[in-house]
């Protein structure tokens, strides 16, 4: 691979990492791909191409994984946290939206996740969120 192509690849990866950092920042509260693109300062189509090229996943799939990781992280910090606070901390509009997300995407609920965490069957090991 030529040096110029390698530099372009490195720049592409660096930009992708920066865009993911915008998403996982504790202060953003990003709920949609559109909000993510706006916060990152790029077009939705560019965000889609960048995430697909670098990570092999759509921005929507990455956003869903980050939300799930936030749920697990919040439960890991406080296994007795109420569903509403978990939902808000995980960037959902409310408890009902989080419940629907968990049921549709992961076929689970907060009670089951809480139980699995207590039994050590799942661990809050993030792929996207920074390690604690």
MDTraj code that builds the backbone (N, CA, C; nanometers):
import mdtraj as md
import numpy as np

residues = "UNK UNK UNK UNK UNK UNK UNK UNK UNK UNK UNK UNK UNK UNK UNK UNK UNK UNK UNK UNK UNK UNK UNK UNK UNK UNK UNK UNK UNK UNK UNK UNK UNK UNK UNK UNK UNK UNK UNK UNK UNK UNK UNK UNK UNK UNK UNK UNK UNK UNK UNK UNK UNK UNK UNK UNK UNK UNK UNK UNK UNK UNK UNK UNK UNK UNK UNK UNK UNK UNK UNK UNK UNK UNK UNK UNK UNK UNK UNK UNK UNK UNK UNK UNK UNK UNK UNK UNK UNK UNK UNK UNK UNK UNK UNK UNK UNK UNK UNK UNK UNK UNK UNK UNK UNK UNK UNK UNK UNK UNK UNK UNK UNK UNK UNK UNK UNK UNK UNK UNK UNK UNK UNK UNK UNK UNK UNK UNK UNK UNK UNK UNK".split()
xyz = np.array([
    [0.0847, -0.1172, 0.0000],
    [0.0000, 0.0000, 0.0000],
    [0.0891, 0.1234, 0.0000],
    [0.0575, 0.2183, -0.0859],
    [0.1397, 0.3384, -0.0933],
    [0.1213, 0.4230, 0.0326],
    [0.2184, 0.5090, 0.0582],
    [0.2150, 0.5954, 0.1753],
    [0.0934, 0.6881, 0.1708],
    [0.0606, 0.7377, 0.0534],
    [-0.0536, 0.8277, 0.0390],
    [-0.1852, 0.7554, 0.0730],
    [-0.2006, 0.6328, 0.0252],
    [-0.3213, 0.5554, 0.0546],
    [-0.3262, 0.5223, 0.2035],
    [-0.2121, 0.4865, 0.2617],
    [-0.2063, 0.4570, 0.4055],
    [-0.2448, 0.5797, 0.4870],
    [-0.1961, 0.6972, 0.4490],
    [-0.2300, 0.8203, 0.5192],
    [-0.3788, 0.8509, 0.5091],
    [-0.4382, 0.8277, 0.3929],
    [-0.5820, 0.8498, 0.3736],
    [-0.6614, 0.7542, 0.4630],
    [-0.6176, 0.6287, 0.4693],
    [-0.6848, 0.5301, 0.5533],
    [-0.6770, 0.5713, 0.7010],
    [-0.5590, 0.6132, 0.7450],
    [-0.5410, 0.6569, 0.8833],
    [-0.6288, 0.7770, 0.9150],
    [-0.6386, 0.8704, 0.8225],
    [-0.7225, 0.9885, 0.8401],
    [-0.8693, 0.9482, 0.8501],
    [-0.9102, 0.8550, 0.7657],
    [-1.0477, 0.8036, 0.7652],
    [-1.0798, 0.7391, 0.9010],
    [-0.9888, 0.6581, 0.9515],
    [-1.0080, 0.5917, 1.0812],
    [-1.0103, 0.6933, 1.1949],
    [-0.9218, 0.7923, 1.1881],
    [-0.9179, 0.8965, 1.2904],
    [-1.0496, 0.9726, 1.2931],
    [-1.1020, 1.0058, 1.1769],
    [-1.2289, 1.0780, 1.1690],
    [-1.3421, 0.9926, 1.2261],
    [-1.3415, 0.8630, 1.1955],
    [-1.4441, 0.7727, 1.2475],
    [-1.4376, 0.7663, 1.4001],
    [-1.3184, 0.7575, 1.4549],
    [-1.3016, 0.7538, 1.5999],
    [-1.3518, 0.8826, 1.6638],
    [-1.3231, 0.9945, 1.6013],
    [-1.3694, 1.1243, 1.6530],
    [-1.5219, 1.1316, 1.6534],
    [-1.5829, 1.0815, 1.5472],
    [-1.7287, 1.0832, 1.5362],
    [-1.7913, 0.9912, 1.6413],
    [-1.7305, 0.8769, 1.6674],
    [-1.7809, 0.7869, 1.7715],
    [-1.7672, 0.8542, 1.9078],
    [-1.6592, 0.9273, 1.9302],
    [-1.6416, 0.9982, 2.0578],
    [-1.7519, 1.1004, 2.0807],
    [-1.7992, 1.1624, 1.9740],
    [-1.9122, 1.2551, 1.9856],
    [-2.0334, 1.1804, 2.0395],
    [-2.0560, 1.0603, 1.9894],
    [-2.1711, 0.9803, 2.0318],
    [-2.1596, 0.9349, 2.1764],
    [-2.0447, 0.8875, 2.2172],
    [-2.0317, 0.8273, 2.3500],
    [-2.0020, 0.9277, 2.4605],
    [-1.9836, 1.0520, 2.4235],
    [-1.9604, 1.1549, 2.5235],
    [-2.0757, 1.1553, 2.6234],
    [-2.0437, 1.1612, 2.7503],
    [-2.1454, 1.1568, 2.8557],
    [-2.2439, 1.2730, 2.8477],
    [-2.2061, 1.3827, 2.7871],
    [-2.2896, 1.5023, 2.7913],
    [-2.3810, 1.5210, 2.6708],
    [-2.3701, 1.4380, 2.5677],
    [-2.4434, 1.4679, 2.4447],
    [-2.5912, 1.4362, 2.4479],
    [-2.6308, 1.3219, 2.4992],
    [-2.7718, 1.2856, 2.4998],
    [-2.8271, 1.2614, 2.3605],
    [-2.7449, 1.2112, 2.2707],
    [-2.7862, 1.1853, 2.1328],
    [-2.8828, 1.0684, 2.1303],
    [-2.9984, 1.0911, 2.0659],
    [-3.1020, 0.9874, 2.0617],
    [-3.1247, 0.9307, 1.9223],
    [-3.0822, 1.0023, 1.8187],
    [-3.1069, 0.9578, 1.6813],
    [-2.9812, 0.9746, 1.5969],
    [-2.9793, 0.9061, 1.4822],
    [-2.8676, 0.9193, 1.3892],
    [-2.8606, 1.0629, 1.3377],
    [-2.9751, 1.1234, 1.3148],
    [-2.9791, 1.2621, 1.2679],
    [-2.9124, 1.3558, 1.3693],
    [-2.9438, 1.3384, 1.4971],
    [-2.8804, 1.4193, 1.6021],
    [-2.7303, 1.3930, 1.6077],
    [-2.6905, 1.2665, 1.5901],
    [-2.5492, 1.2303, 1.5927],
    [-2.4747, 1.3000, 1.4800],
    [-2.5294, 1.2950, 1.3593],
    [-2.4658, 1.3598, 1.2446],
    [-2.4528, 1.5104, 1.2687],
    [-2.5572, 1.5699, 1.3215],
    [-2.5544, 1.7140, 1.3483],
    [-2.4482, 1.7493, 1.4515],
    [-2.4425, 1.6722, 1.5610],
    [-2.3416, 1.6960, 1.6650],
    [-2.1996, 1.6769, 1.6125],
    [-2.1832, 1.5808, 1.5212],
    [-2.0504, 1.5523, 1.4656],
    [-2.0135, 1.6493, 1.3536],
    [-2.1107, 1.7245, 1.3065],
    [-2.0844, 1.8227, 1.2019],
    [-2.0669, 1.7627, 1.0638],
    [-2.1345, 1.6503, 1.0378],
    [-2.1276, 1.5888, 0.9052],
    [-2.2680, 1.5492, 0.8599],
    [-2.2831, 1.5282, 0.7311],
    [-2.4109, 1.4871, 0.6755],
    [-2.4426, 1.3431, 0.7169],
    [-2.5712, 1.3115, 0.7263],
    [-2.6105, 1.1748, 0.7612],
    [-2.5523, 1.0736, 0.6630],
    [-2.5527, 1.1083, 0.5344],
    [-2.4992, 1.0153, 0.4342],
    [-2.3492, 0.9927, 0.4545],
    [-2.2781, 1.0973, 0.4923],
    [-2.1347, 1.0840, 0.5203],
    [-2.1114, 1.0004, 0.6460],
    [-2.1953, 1.0200, 0.7461],
    [-2.1860, 0.9408, 0.8680],
    [-2.2087, 0.7932, 0.8366],
    [-2.3098, 0.7665, 0.7554],
    [-2.3397, 0.6280, 0.7176],
    [-2.2220, 0.5640, 0.6442],
    [-2.1672, 0.6348, 0.5483],
    [-2.0545, 0.5811, 0.4712],
    [-1.9327, 0.5593, 0.5609],
    [-1.9032, 0.6561, 0.6453],
    [-1.7863, 0.6481, 0.7334],
    [-1.7971, 0.5291, 0.8296],
    [-1.9097, 0.5151, 0.8957],
    [-1.9259, 0.4063, 0.9931],
    [-1.9267, 0.2700, 0.9242],
    [-1.9904, 0.2633, 0.8088],
    [-1.9954, 0.1372, 0.7345],
    [-1.8574, 0.0992, 0.6828],
    [-1.7837, 0.1972, 0.6308],
    [-1.6496, 0.1702, 0.5785],
    [-1.5517, 0.1288, 0.6881],
    [-1.5537, 0.1990, 0.8006],
    [-1.4538, 0.1752, 0.9047],
    [-1.4936, 0.0618, 0.9989],
    [-1.6213, 0.0571, 1.0393],
    [-1.6639, -0.0404, 1.1397],
    [-1.7520, -0.1527, 1.0844],
    [-1.7954, -0.1392, 0.9603],
    [-1.8804, -0.2418, 0.9003],
    [-2.0200, -0.2458, 0.9595],
    [-2.0629, -0.1354, 1.0202],
    [-2.1944, -0.1264, 1.0813],
    [-2.2568, 0.0080, 1.0488],
    [-2.3883, 0.0101, 1.0429],
    [-2.4573, 0.1360, 1.0174],
    [-2.4547, 0.2218, 1.1441],
    [-2.4695, 0.3522, 1.1291],
    [-2.4771, 0.4383, 1.2469],
    [-2.5926, 0.3992, 1.3392],
    [-2.7043, 0.3561, 1.2814],
    [-2.8183, 0.3142, 1.3631],
    [-2.7849, 0.1957, 1.4513],
    [-2.7131, 0.0985, 1.3954],
    [-2.6740, -0.0182, 1.4746],
    [-2.5751, 0.0200, 1.5851],
    [-2.4819, 0.1078, 1.5533],
    [-2.3852, 0.1527, 1.6544],
    [-2.4573, 0.2289, 1.7650],
    [-2.5495, 0.3162, 1.7274],
    [-2.6257, 0.3933, 1.8249],
    [-2.7028, 0.2999, 1.9192],
    [-2.7636, 0.1965, 1.8645],
    [-2.8380, 0.0998, 1.9467],
    [-2.7442, 0.0251, 2.0415],
    [-2.6268, -0.0118, 1.9928],
    [-2.5302, -0.0813, 2.0788],
    [-2.4832, 0.0088, 2.1925],
    [-2.4611, 0.1368, 2.1621],
    [-2.4184, 0.2315, 2.2653],
    [-2.5282, 0.2474, 2.3705],
    [-2.6531, 0.2569, 2.3269],
    [-2.7635, 0.2690, 2.4227],
    [-2.7700, 0.1456, 2.5128],
    [-2.7531, 0.0279, 2.4554],
    [-2.7551, -0.0951, 2.5338],
    [-2.6393, -0.0946, 2.6346],
    [-2.5215, -0.0548, 2.5896],
    [-2.4064, -0.0478, 2.6800],
    [-2.4321, 0.0509, 2.7940],
    [-2.4994, 0.1608, 2.7633],
    [-2.5313, 0.2591, 2.8677],
    [-2.6285, 0.1999, 2.9697],
    [-2.7248, 0.1209, 2.9230],
    [-2.8174, 0.0548, 3.0147],
    [-2.7400, -0.0380, 3.1078],
    [-2.6550, -0.1217, 3.0499],
    [-2.5769, -0.2171, 3.1294],
    [-2.4836, -0.1435, 3.2254],
    [-2.4205, -0.0376, 3.1778],
    [-2.3296, 0.0390, 3.2639],
    [-2.4047, 0.1013, 3.3812],
    [-2.5204, 0.1586, 3.3544],
    [-2.5993, 0.2204, 3.4613],
    [-2.6414, 0.1156, 3.5634],
    [-2.6864, 0.0005, 3.5169],
    [-2.7224, -0.1084, 3.6083],
    [-2.6002, -0.1593, 3.6838],
    [-2.4859, -0.1636, 3.6168],
    [-2.3632, -0.2082, 3.6824],
    [-2.3211, -0.1153, 3.7948],
    [-2.3466, 0.0135, 3.7776],
    [-2.3129, 0.1116, 3.8812],
    [-2.4091, 0.1041, 3.9988],
    [-2.5385, 0.0825, 3.9653],
    [-2.6421, 0.0773, 4.0686],
    [-2.7474, -0.0231, 4.0268],
    [-2.7337, -0.1445, 4.0754],
    [-2.8236, -0.2525, 4.0350],
    [-2.9673, -0.2247, 4.0798],
    [-2.9855, -0.1349, 4.1740],
    [-3.1193, -0.1008, 4.2228],
    [-3.1763, 0.0254, 4.1579],
    [-3.1102, 0.0773, 4.0564],
    [-3.1584, 0.1980, 3.9892],
    [-3.2976, 0.1734, 3.9318],
    [-3.3814, 0.2747, 3.9379],
    [-3.5163, 0.2601, 3.8836],
    [-3.5109, 0.2692, 3.7307],
    [-3.6104, 0.2104, 3.6676],
    [-3.6137, 0.2043, 3.5210],
    [-3.6136, 0.3433, 3.4585],
    [-3.6823, 0.4381, 3.5191],
    [-3.6870, 0.5732, 3.4634],
    [-3.5478, 0.6359, 3.4595],
    [-3.4725, 0.6261, 3.5687],
    [-3.3384, 0.6868, 3.5707],
    [-3.2447, 0.6152, 3.4746],
    [-3.2609, 0.4841, 3.4606],
    [-3.1797, 0.4100, 3.3640],
    [-3.2103, 0.4595, 3.2230],
    [-3.3381, 0.4775, 3.1935],
    [-3.3790, 0.5251, 3.0608],
    [-3.3200, 0.6623, 3.0301],
    [-3.3304, 0.7532, 3.1240],
    [-3.2781, 0.8892, 3.1028],
    [-3.1264, 0.8872, 3.0893],
    [-3.0582, 0.8115, 3.1753],
    [-2.9118, 0.8014, 3.1684],
    [-2.8644, 0.7357, 3.0395],
    [-2.9527, 0.6582, 2.9759],
    [-2.9173, 0.5855, 2.8538],
    [-2.9683, 0.6548, 2.7279],
    [-3.0105, 0.7795, 2.7423],
    [-3.0522, 0.8651, 2.6300],
    [-3.1817, 0.8216, 2.5616],
    [-3.2753, 0.7677, 2.6393],
    [-3.4083, 0.7393, 2.5874],
    [-3.5010, 0.8533, 2.6273],
    [-3.6104, 0.8676, 2.5537],
    [-3.7082, 0.9709, 2.5865],
    [-3.7843, 0.9385, 2.7138],
    [-3.7857, 0.8125, 2.7517],
    [-3.8547, 0.7713, 2.8726],
    [-3.8468, 0.6217, 2.8914],
    [-3.9090, 0.5789, 2.9996],
    [-3.9063, 0.4382, 3.0371],
    [-3.9716, 0.3484, 2.9322],
    [-4.0832, 0.3916, 2.8763],
    [-4.1546, 0.3103, 2.7766],
    [-4.0689, 0.2876, 2.6523],
    [-3.9983, 0.3898, 2.6085],
    [-3.9115, 0.3768, 2.4904],
    [-3.7995, 0.2774, 2.5172],
    [-3.7433, 0.2820, 2.6371],
    [-3.6366, 0.1880, 2.6710],
    [-3.6903, 0.0451, 2.6779],
    [-3.8065, 0.0283, 2.7394],
    [-3.8654, -0.1057, 2.7473],
    [-3.8894, -0.1643, 2.6089],
    [-3.9439, -0.0818, 2.5181],
    [-3.9703, -0.1277, 2.3818],
    [-3.8391, -0.1635, 2.3115],
    [-3.7387, -0.0804, 2.3290],
    [-3.6064, -0.1049, 2.2708],
    [-3.5514, -0.2392, 2.3176],
    [-3.5534, -0.2623, 2.4477],
    [-3.4993, -0.3869, 2.5024],
    [-3.5789, -0.5079, 2.4549],
    [-3.7096, -0.4944, 2.4491],
    [-3.7922, -0.6070, 2.4062],
    [-3.7710, -0.6379, 2.2588],
    [-3.7726, -0.5348, 2.1751],
    [-3.7605, -0.5562, 2.0306],
    [-3.6196, -0.5944, 1.9876],
    [-3.5220, -0.5278, 2.0421],
    [-3.3840, -0.5464, 1.9959],
    [-3.3141, -0.6652, 2.0634],
    [-3.3411, -0.6859, 2.1924],
    [-3.2670, -0.7855, 2.2691],
    [-3.3559, -0.8914, 2.3351],
    [-3.4868, -0.8802, 2.3145],
    [-3.5831, -0.9749, 2.3715],
    [-3.5610, -0.9926, 2.5219],
    [-3.5487, -0.8793, 2.5918],
    [-3.5258, -0.8817, 2.7364],
    [-3.5918, -0.7609, 2.8006],
    [-3.5708, -0.7454, 2.9297],
    [-3.6229, -0.6304, 3.0034],
    [-3.5262, -0.5959, 3.1171],
    [-3.5548, -0.4862, 3.1862],
    [-3.4651, -0.4393, 3.2921],
    [-3.4524, -0.5420, 3.4043],
    [-3.5623, -0.6033, 3.4427],
    [-3.5576, -0.7016, 3.5522],
    [-3.4652, -0.8180, 3.5181],
    [-3.4751, -0.8659, 3.3959],
    [-3.3906, -0.9775, 3.3534],
    [-3.2442, -0.9348, 3.3481],
    [-3.2171, -0.8155, 3.2946],
    [-3.0786, -0.7664, 3.2904],
    [-3.0223, -0.7499, 3.4309],
    [-3.1034, -0.6964, 3.5205],
    [-3.0609, -0.6782, 3.6605],
    [-3.0242, -0.8145, 3.7217],
    [-3.1102, -0.9122, 3.7004],
    [-3.0861, -1.0470, 3.7526],
    [-2.9589, -1.1076, 3.6930],
    [-2.9402, -1.0909, 3.5625],
    [-2.8209, -1.1459, 3.4963],
    [-2.6941, -1.0790, 3.5476],
    [-2.6993, -0.9491, 3.5734],
    [-2.5831, -0.8796, 3.6297],
    [-2.5510, -0.9317, 3.7691],
    [-2.6534, -0.9483, 3.8509],
    [-2.6325, -0.9973, 3.9871],
    [-2.5744, -1.1382, 3.9884],
    [-2.6133, -1.2191, 3.8910],
    [-2.5643, -1.3565, 3.8823],
    [-2.4322, -1.3667, 3.8069],
    [-2.3837, -1.2536, 3.7562],
    [-2.2580, -1.2527, 3.6834],
    [-2.2670, -1.3130, 3.5444],
    [-2.3884, -1.3248, 3.4900],
    [-2.4052, -1.3833, 3.3565],
    [-2.3797, -1.2825, 3.2459],
    [-2.3899, -1.1548, 3.2770],
    [-2.3470, -1.0516, 3.1833],
    [-2.2586, -0.9543, 3.2595],
    [-2.1649, -0.8990, 3.1898],
    [-2.0714, -0.8060, 3.2511],
    [-2.0748, -0.6747, 3.1739],
    [-2.0603, -0.5642, 3.2436],
    [-2.0588, -0.4350, 3.1749],
    [-1.9252, -0.4091, 3.1050],
    [-1.8978, -0.4892, 3.0013],
    [-1.7741, -0.4736, 2.9241],
    [-1.8080, -0.4048, 2.7930],
    [-1.7833, -0.2758, 2.7840],
    [-1.8256, -0.2014, 2.6661],
    [-1.7364, -0.2219, 2.5440],
    [-1.8004, -0.2164, 2.4291],
    [-1.7276, -0.2148, 2.3032],
    [-1.7080, -0.0709, 2.2580],
    [-1.8102, 0.0096, 2.2758],
    [-1.8072, 0.1475, 2.2266],
    [-1.7776, 0.2489, 2.3354],
    [-1.8332, 0.2297, 2.4532],
    [-1.8128, 0.3259, 2.5617],
    [-1.6712, 0.3130, 2.6161],
    [-1.6142, 0.4229, 2.6628],
    [-1.4813, 0.4126, 2.7230],
    [-1.4862, 0.3312, 2.8522],
    [-1.3813, 0.2588, 2.8806],
    [-1.3753, 0.1783, 3.0032],
    [-1.3755, 0.2709, 3.1249],
    [-1.4334, 0.2206, 3.2310],
    [-1.4361, 0.2990, 3.3554],
    [-1.3067, 0.2871, 3.4299],
])
top = md.Topology()
chain = top.add_chain()
for i, resn in enumerate(residues, 1):
    res = top.add_residue(resn, chain, resSeq=i)
    for name in ("N", "CA", "C"):
        top.add_atom(name, md.element.get_by_symbol(name[0]), res)
traj = md.Trajectory(xyz[None], top)
